Amino acid sequence: MNVTSDVVRPGRPVSRARHVAGATRPGDHPRTSGPRTGLRIAFLTDTFDGGASGGTHSAMRFVDGLRKDHDVTVLTTGGRTSPGRVVLPGLQVPLRRMKANGFTFAMPRRAVMEAAFAGADVVHLQFPFWASFVALACARRVGVPVVAAFHVQPENILYNVGLKSRRLSEAMYRFWVDRFYNRADAVACPTRFAEDLLRAHGLTTPSFVVSNGVAPAITRRTVAREPGEEHAFVLLAVGRLAPEKRHDVLFEAVRRSRHRDRLRLVVAGAGPQERALRRRAQALPHPPLIGFFSTVRLERLYNTADLFVHCSEVELEGMAVLEAMGCGLPVLVADSPNSASKCLAIGPEFRFRSGDPADLAARIDRLVEHPAELARARERTYAAARAYGFEESLARLVDVYRRVVERRAASGAARAAAGGLG
C-alpha cells in the first residue's frame, strides 16, 4: 500500500455513508443525544477526566467538541456507566512516578467493546495500549472502521520508569506501528513531525495531520497582573511535572540568570517530579509558584506572564505552547530532536539548546534586556497561533472519520456487487 499523507481541509463535502452491512444499529448501549445526520462515534481513551497527560486533555477537548453535532460514546476507566459513557476496569502501574501522572490503563472487555462498537459508524482509539489493541480487533470483527490517534511517544513511558534507551524506544515504535497503527483504517497525528516519526518506523496506513488546536476555553484578554508581580519579569511553564519535561533545566537557568533577582517563576502542573522541583526551588532567590491551576487561573497567567518557557525533550505538538501562543505570550522552546514544539518558535532567537541551562539563561537575559523586542514578539506569536484554531482541527478530525466510513461502505458495496455477479 502506498503511504497517504494529507492535511484534511475543513468543510470538504463528504456524503454520509450507509452503515456497514452486517453491523446493527444502536440498541440499548449508552450514547449522547445528537442530530441523526451526525456520526455515531465510539471513543476509547484509557483515562478521560482525571489524568494530567496531553493526550488525555486532547480527548476531553475533542469529545466535548464532537458532541455538539455527533453521538459520542466514551469508553474509559473511572466513574459509572451512564448515557455516553461505558466504564472499563482500570489498572495503575504500581510505580510512584506513574501513579503521580494520574494515568490509568484500561483493561479490555471484548463483550462490552463489541456491544458499543456494533452501533457505531467509526471507532476512535486514543492511545496505543492494551485496551486499544483488543478494541481494534473487536472493531474489525463487527465491521466498523478505526481511526487511531498518535499522542504518546515511547520516551513518555520510558522516562517515567527511569529508562532512557534508544534501543527500547525503537523497539516500541516498531511494535506499535506493526501491530496497531498499520492495522487501523487511518491514523490521526497532531503534527507533520509526529506523522514523519511514524513513517520513519514503517507506517503505511493513510495518515492525516490533525492539530490539537488552541484550547477554546483559553483566550487573549487584558487582565491585571497578580499581586506582587507588577514589576517582576514572570516566566511561565505549563505541563506535567515529569522527567522528560526537563523543568530542572529551567530552574538551573533561573539560578544562573543575571536577572535572577527580578525573575518570578510559575510552574503550572502536577506529576512525579513535584517533590524534587520543590527542593530545587530552595536554591532560587524567589520561591517559584508550583501547582495545578484551574483553567481560569491558567488563562490569567498566560495573559499576564512575560515569557513562556518550554524545556521538554519529548513532544508530539505541545498543547501548552499553543495555549500560550493563543494568548499572545512569546514562547521560548528547546530545540530537542524529539520534540515538535521547536517548530512553533517564531524565530531562532526563541529556541535554545535542549538540556543546556546556560544557553537558556542567556536567552532569557537577552529578552529581559530587550523589552521592545519582546513586545513585538507578542503580536507575531498571536498571529502564528491563528493557524491552530480548534474548530478547524475539529472539522479535520470529523473529515477523517467520514473518509474511513465512506471508504469502508464503498468496499462493502463492491464486495456485495462482486458476490451478486458470482
C-alpha positions as CSV (number, residue, x, y, z in Angstrom):
1,M,0.0,0.0,0.0
2,N,1.3,3.5,-0.8
3,V,1.7,5.8,2.2
4,T,-1.0,8.5,2.0
5,S,-0.4,11.8,3.8
6,D,-2.9,14.6,3.9
7,V,-3.8,17.7,5.9
8,V,-7.5,17.4,5.9
9,R,-9.3,20.6,4.8
10,P,-12.3,21.5,6.9
11,G,-15.7,21.8,5.2
12,R,-15.0,19.4,2.4
13,P,-18.3,17.9,1.3
14,V,-18.3,14.2,2.1
15,S,-21.6,12.3,1.9
16,R,-22.6,10.2,4.9
17,A,-22.2,6.6,4.0
18,R,-24.7,3.9,4.8
19,H,-23.9,1.7,7.7
20,V,-21.6,-1.3,7.0
21,A,-23.5,-4.4,6.0
22,G,-23.9,-6.8,8.9
23,A,-23.5,-4.3,11.7
24,T,-26.5,-3.5,13.9
25,R,-27.9,-0.1,14.7
26,P,-27.6,1.2,18.2
27,G,-29.8,-0.6,20.6
28,D,-29.5,0.0,24.3
29,H,-25.8,0.9,24.5
30,P,-25.4,4.4,26.1
31,R,-24.8,7.3,23.8
32,T,-25.4,11.1,23.9
33,S,-28.2,12.8,22.2
34,G,-27.4,14.4,18.8
35,P,-28.8,15.0,15.4
36,R,-29.4,12.0,13.2
37,T,-27.3,13.4,10.4
38,G,-24.2,13.2,12.7
39,L,-21.9,10.3,13.1
40,R,-22.1,7.7,15.9
41,I,-18.6,7.6,17.3
42,A,-17.1,5.2,19.9
43,F,-14.2,6.9,21.5
44,L,-11.8,4.8,23.6
45,T,-9.4,6.6,25.9
46,D,-7.8,4.8,28.8
47,T,-8.0,7.9,31.0
48,F,-10.5,10.6,30.3
49,D,-11.2,13.1,33.0
50,G,-8.6,12.6,35.7
51,G,-5.1,12.4,34.1
52,A,-2.5,15.1,33.5
53,S,-1.3,14.0,30.1
54,G,-1.7,16.0,26.9
55,G,-3.4,13.0,25.2
56,T,-6.0,12.9,28.0
57,H,-6.7,16.6,27.7
58,S,-6.9,16.3,23.9
59,A,-9.5,13.5,24.3
60,M,-11.6,15.6,26.6
61,R,-11.4,18.6,24.3
62,F,-12.3,16.7,21.1
63,V,-15.1,14.7,22.7
64,D,-16.7,17.9,24.0
65,G,-16.5,19.5,20.6
66,L,-17.7,16.4,18.8
67,R,-20.8,16.1,21.0
68,K,-22.2,19.3,19.6
69,D,-23.1,17.6,16.3
70,H,-22.5,13.8,16.8
71,D,-23.4,10.9,19.1
72,V,-20.3,10.1,21.1
73,T,-19.9,7.1,23.5
74,V,-16.7,7.3,25.5
75,L,-15.2,4.0,26.7
76,T,-12.8,4.7,29.6
77,T,-11.9,4.0,33.2
78,G,-13.4,5.6,36.3
79,G,-16.8,6.8,37.1
80,R,-20.0,5.0,36.3
81,T,-21.5,3.7,33.1
82,S,-24.1,6.3,32.0
83,P,-25.5,7.7,28.8
84,G,-22.5,8.5,26.6
85,R,-20.0,6.6,28.9
86,V,-19.0,3.0,29.1
87,V,-16.7,2.2,32.0
88,L,-13.9,-0.4,31.7
89,P,-11.9,-1.7,34.6
90,G,-8.6,0.1,35.1
91,L,-5.1,-0.7,36.2
92,Q,-2.4,1.7,37.5
93,V,1.2,0.7,37.3
94,P,2.4,0.4,40.9
95,L,5.3,2.9,40.5
96,R,5.3,6.3,42.2
97,R,6.1,8.2,39.0
98,M,3.4,6.5,37.0
99,K,0.8,7.0,39.8
100,A,1.7,10.6,40.1
101,N,0.9,11.2,36.4
102,G,-2.7,10.2,37.2
103,F,-2.9,7.8,34.2
104,T,-5.0,4.6,34.4
105,F,-4.7,1.9,31.8
106,A,-8.0,0.4,30.7
107,M,-8.4,-3.4,30.8
108,P,-10.2,-4.7,27.8
109,R,-13.6,-6.4,27.9
110,R,-14.4,-7.8,24.5
111,A,-18.2,-8.3,25.0
112,V,-18.5,-4.7,26.3
113,M,-16.5,-3.3,23.4
114,E,-18.3,-5.2,20.7
115,A,-21.7,-4.1,22.1
116,A,-20.6,-0.5,22.0
117,F,-18.9,-0.8,18.6
118,A,-21.8,-2.6,16.9
119,G,-23.9,0.5,16.8
120,A,-21.1,2.9,15.8
121,D,-20.1,4.4,12.4
122,V,-16.4,4.8,13.5
123,V,-14.2,3.8,16.4
124,H,-11.5,6.3,17.7
125,L,-8.6,4.8,19.7
126,Q,-6.7,7.5,21.6
127,F,-3.7,5.5,22.9
128,P,-1.6,2.5,21.7
129,F,-2.1,0.5,24.8
130,W,-3.6,-2.9,25.6
131,A,-7.3,-2.0,25.5
132,S,-6.9,-0.3,22.1
133,F,-5.2,-3.4,20.7
134,V,-8.1,-5.5,21.7
135,A,-10.6,-2.8,20.6
136,L,-9.0,-2.8,17.2
137,A,-9.7,-6.5,16.8
138,C,-13.2,-6.1,18.1
139,A,-14.0,-3.3,15.7
140,R,-12.7,-5.3,12.7
141,R,-14.9,-8.2,13.8
142,V,-18.1,-6.1,13.8
143,G,-17.0,-4.3,10.6
144,V,-16.5,-0.8,11.9
145,P,-13.6,1.4,10.7
146,V,-11.0,2.6,13.1
147,V,-9.1,5.8,13.4
148,A,-6.0,5.5,15.7
149,A,-4.5,8.6,17.2
150,F,-0.8,9.2,17.9
151,H,-0.4,11.1,21.2
152,V,2.3,9.1,23.1
153,Q,6.0,8.6,22.3
154,P,7.8,5.7,23.8
155,E,10.0,8.1,25.7
156,N,7.0,9.4,27.6
157,I,6.7,5.9,29.1
158,L,10.4,5.0,29.4
159,Y,11.5,8.2,31.1
160,N,8.8,7.8,33.7
161,V,10.1,4.3,34.7
162,G,13.7,5.6,34.9
163,L,14.8,4.3,31.5
164,K,16.5,6.3,28.7
165,S,17.2,3.7,25.9
166,R,17.1,4.4,22.2
167,R,17.0,0.7,21.5
168,L,13.9,0.2,23.6
169,S,12.3,3.3,22.1
170,E,12.9,2.0,18.6
171,A,11.5,-1.5,19.5
172,M,8.3,0.1,20.9
173,Y,7.9,2.2,17.8
174,R,8.2,-0.8,15.5
175,F,5.7,-2.8,17.7
176,W,3.2,0.0,17.8
177,V,3.4,0.6,14.0
178,D,3.3,-3.1,13.0
179,R,0.7,-4.3,15.4
180,F,-1.5,-1.2,15.9
181,Y,-1.2,1.8,13.5
182,N,-0.8,-0.3,10.3
183,R,-3.9,-2.2,11.2
184,A,-6.1,0.8,11.6
185,D,-8.1,2.4,8.7
186,A,-6.5,5.8,9.3
187,V,-4.0,7.5,11.7
188,A,-4.5,11.0,13.1
189,C,-1.2,12.7,14.0
190,P,-1.1,16.1,15.8
191,T,1.8,17.4,13.6
192,R,3.8,16.7,10.5
193,F,6.7,15.9,12.8
194,A,4.6,13.2,14.5
195,E,3.5,11.8,11.2
196,D,7.1,11.6,9.9
197,L,8.1,9.7,13.1
198,L,5.6,7.0,12.3
199,R,6.5,6.9,8.7
200,A,10.2,6.5,9.6
201,H,9.2,3.4,11.5
202,G,7.2,1.8,8.7
203,L,3.7,3.4,8.7
204,T,1.8,2.5,5.6
205,T,-1.8,3.3,6.8
206,P,-3.3,6.5,5.4
207,S,-2.3,9.3,7.8
208,F,-3.7,12.8,8.4
209,V,-2.4,15.8,10.4
210,V,-5.0,17.0,12.9
211,S,-3.6,19.5,15.4
212,N,-4.9,19.6,18.9
213,G,-5.5,23.3,18.3
214,V,-5.7,26.2,20.7
215,A,-7.9,25.5,23.6
216,P,-11.3,27.2,23.0
217,A,-11.6,27.9,26.8
218,I,-8.4,30.0,26.9
219,T,-8.4,33.3,25.0
220,R,-6.4,36.5,24.8
221,R,-7.6,39.3,27.1
222,T,-6.4,42.2,29.1
223,V,-6.2,41.4,32.8
224,A,-4.3,42.8,35.7
225,R,-1.2,41.1,37.0
226,E,-1.3,39.1,40.1
227,P,-0.4,40.9,43.4
228,G,3.3,41.3,43.9
229,E,4.3,40.8,40.3
230,E,3.7,44.3,38.9
231,H,7.4,45.0,38.4
232,A,8.7,41.4,38.1
233,F,9.6,39.5,34.9
234,V,7.3,36.5,35.0
235,L,8.4,33.2,33.5
236,L,5.7,30.6,33.0
237,A,6.0,26.9,32.4
238,V,3.0,24.6,32.0
239,G,2.9,20.8,31.7
240,R,3.2,17.6,33.6
241,L,5.9,17.6,36.2
242,A,7.6,14.6,34.6
243,P,11.3,13.8,33.8
244,E,11.0,14.4,30.0
245,K,9.7,17.9,30.6
246,R,13.1,18.9,32.0
247,H,11.9,21.5,34.5
248,D,15.3,21.0,36.1
249,V,16.9,22.9,33.2
250,L,14.6,25.9,33.7
251,F,15.3,26.0,37.5
252,E,19.0,26.0,36.9
253,A,18.7,28.6,34.1
254,V,16.9,30.9,36.5
255,R,19.6,30.4,39.2
256,R,22.3,31.3,36.6
257,S,20.5,34.3,35.2
258,R,22.0,37.8,35.6
259,H,18.4,39.0,36.4
260,R,17.5,36.2,38.8
261,D,16.5,38.8,41.5
262,R,13.9,40.1,39.2
263,L,12.6,36.8,37.8
264,R,9.4,35.2,39.1
265,L,8.9,31.6,38.1
266,V,5.4,30.0,37.9
267,V,5.3,26.2,37.2
268,A,1.7,25.0,36.5
269,G,1.2,21.3,36.5
270,A,1.3,18.1,38.6
271,G,3.3,14.9,38.4
272,P,6.1,12.8,39.9
273,Q,8.8,15.5,39.8
274,E,7.0,17.9,42.1
275,R,8.9,17.0,45.3
276,A,12.2,17.2,43.5
277,L,11.4,20.6,42.0
278,R,10.3,22.0,45.4
279,R,13.8,21.0,46.7
280,R,15.4,22.7,43.7
281,A,13.3,25.8,44.4
282,Q,15.2,26.4,47.6
283,A,18.3,27.5,45.6
284,L,16.4,30.3,43.9
285,P,16.2,33.9,45.2
286,H,12.4,33.9,45.0
287,P,10.4,30.8,45.7
288,P,8.5,29.8,42.5
289,L,4.8,29.1,42.5
290,I,4.3,25.4,41.8
291,G,0.9,23.7,41.5
292,F,-2.0,22.6,39.5
293,F,-4.2,25.5,38.5
294,S,-7.8,25.9,37.2
295,T,-8.4,26.8,33.5
296,V,-9.4,30.3,34.7
297,R,-6.2,30.8,36.6
298,L,-4.2,29.4,33.7
299,E,-5.8,31.9,31.3
300,R,-4.9,34.7,33.6
301,L,-1.3,33.5,33.8
302,Y,-1.0,33.2,30.0
303,N,-2.2,36.7,29.7
304,T,0.0,38.3,32.3
305,A,3.3,36.5,32.1
306,D,6.3,37.9,30.2
307,L,7.7,34.7,28.7
308,F,6.6,31.1,28.3
309,V,9.5,28.6,28.6
310,H,9.2,25.0,27.4
311,C,12.2,22.7,28.1
312,S,10.5,19.4,27.1
313,E,12.7,16.9,25.3
314,V,9.8,14.8,24.1
315,E,6.7,16.4,22.5
316,L,4.4,15.5,19.6
317,E,3.0,19.0,19.5
318,G,2.9,21.0,22.7
319,M,-0.6,21.9,23.8
320,A,0.5,24.2,26.5
321,V,2.8,26.0,24.0
322,L,-0.2,26.5,21.7
323,E,-2.3,27.8,24.6
324,A,0.4,30.4,25.4
325,M,0.6,31.5,21.8
326,G,-3.2,31.8,21.6
327,C,-2.9,34.5,24.3
328,G,0.0,36.2,22.6
329,L,2.6,35.1,25.1
330,P,6.0,34.7,23.5
331,V,7.4,31.2,23.8
332,L,11.0,30.1,24.2
333,V,11.4,26.4,23.4
334,A,14.1,23.7,23.5
335,D,15.4,22.6,20.1
336,S,15.2,18.9,21.0
337,P,15.2,16.5,18.0
338,N,12.4,14.5,19.7
339,S,10.1,17.5,20.1
340,A,7.7,19.1,17.6
341,S,7.4,22.2,19.8
342,K,10.6,23.6,18.4
343,C,8.7,24.1,15.1
344,L,6.3,26.5,17.0
345,A,9.1,29.1,17.7
346,I,8.6,32.3,15.8
347,G,12.3,32.5,15.1
348,P,15.8,31.1,16.0
349,E,16.0,33.7,18.8
350,F,13.1,31.9,20.5
351,R,14.9,28.5,20.6
352,F,17.6,27.3,23.0
353,R,19.9,24.3,23.1
354,S,18.0,21.4,24.6
355,G,19.2,20.4,28.1
356,D,21.5,23.5,28.3
357,P,20.7,25.8,31.2
358,A,23.5,28.2,30.3
359,D,22.1,28.8,26.8
360,L,18.6,29.1,28.3
361,A,19.8,31.7,30.9
362,A,21.5,33.7,28.1
363,R,18.3,33.7,26.0
364,I,16.1,34.8,29.0
365,D,18.6,37.6,29.9
366,R,18.6,38.9,26.4
367,L,14.8,39.1,26.3
368,V,14.7,40.8,29.7
369,E,17.1,43.4,28.4
370,H,15.2,44.0,25.2
371,P,11.6,44.6,26.2
372,A,10.7,46.2,22.9
373,E,11.7,43.1,21.0
374,L,9.6,41.0,23.4
375,A,6.6,43.3,22.9
376,R,6.8,42.9,19.1
377,A,7.1,39.2,19.6
378,R,3.6,39.2,21.3
379,E,1.9,40.2,18.1
380,R,3.9,37.8,16.0
381,T,3.2,35.0,18.4
382,Y,-0.6,35.7,18.4
383,A,-0.7,35.9,14.6
384,A,1.1,32.5,14.4
385,A,-1.4,30.9,16.8
386,R,-4.3,31.8,14.5
387,A,-3.3,28.9,12.2
388,Y,-4.2,26.5,15.0
389,G,-7.9,27.2,15.7
390,F,-9.6,24.4,17.5
391,E,-12.8,24.5,15.3
392,E,-10.7,23.9,12.2
393,S,-9.0,20.9,14.0
394,L,-12.4,19.5,15.0
395,A,-13.6,19.8,11.4
396,R,-10.5,18.0,10.2
397,L,-11.0,15.1,12.6
398,V,-14.6,14.7,11.5
399,D,-13.5,14.7,7.9
400,V,-11.1,11.9,8.7
401,Y,-13.9,9.9,10.3
402,R,-16.2,10.4,7.2
403,R,-13.4,9.4,4.9
404,V,-12.9,6.0,6.6
405,V,-16.7,5.5,6.9
406,E,-17.2,6.2,3.2
407,R,-14.2,4.0,2.2
408,R,-15.5,1.1,4.3
409,A,-19.0,1.4,2.9
410,A,-17.7,1.6,-0.7
411,S,-15.6,-1.5,-0.1
412,G,-18.6,-3.4,1.3
413,A,-20.7,-2.4,-1.7
414,A,-18.0,-3.5,-4.1
415,R,-17.8,-6.9,-2.3
416,A,-21.6,-7.2,-2.4
417,A,-21.7,-6.4,-6.1
418,A,-19.0,-9.0,-6.8
419,G,-20.9,-11.6,-4.9
420,G,-24.1,-10.8,-6.9
421,L,-22.2,-11.3,-10.2
422,G,-20.9,-14.6,-9.0
